[in-house]
Amino acid sequence: MYIFDYLGEPRTHQKIVPGNTITAIGTEFIEYTERELVFTSGGVTEIVPGDWIVGATSSAKAEIVKVVLTSGTWGAGTAAGTFTIKNQHGTFQSENLKVAAGTNDATIAANSTVSKADYANKGQHAKAALISVIANTALVAFDGGKPDQTALVGHSLPANSSLTLTDINAIKAFRCVDYTAASASTLNITLYF
C-alpha cells in the first residue's frame, strides 16, 4: 500500500536542464506570481485555462490560468483580450503564440507584466517542492552549497528518482548540475502551495 502526504496544491512547474551550469529553482516559481499577457488577435482555435502557450520566435512559454476576451471571437479568428498566465519561462516579444501543434493561435505585441489583481496564493512561498530527475543523473545540493562535478560534491540523483523538499530554506538553496560534464540531466520541479 502506498501512502501519500498531501503537499498542497501544485501551482508552479519548472523544467531545468542544467548542463555544466549550477542552476537554482527560479524565484518566480518559488513565490507564486501570476502575469498578464495582452493578445491582439486570436486564431480559430480557442485557448483555454491549462493550455501552454509558446512564443513562435522567443520560445518563451507559460501556462494559461484565465482568458478574458475584450473583443472578437475565436471562431472568427478575431479574438483579442488578456491571458492571465503562470509558470513563464523566458521572455515573450512581439510574436505569434502557438498551443501544441498550432502555428498562430494568438498574436502579442510585448512581454507579460506582473498581475496587480488579487488571486489565490498571491506572493506566497511554496510549501514543498517535488524534484524528479527524468533524464541522466544530476548532482544536487539543498544546503546552500554548490554541487561540484569534478570533486563530486553534492548528492547524486539518478534518472527516474525524486526528492521532496518541505522547507522553504532548502527550496531556495537548491542547486543542480549534470553529474558528468555535458550529460544533459533533466529535472522537473513541481512546487506546492
Summary of the structure (lengths in Angstrom):
residues: 193
radius of gyration: 18.6
end to end distance: 26.1
largest distance: 59.9
contacts: 607
relative contact order: 0.26
helix: 5%
strand: 45%
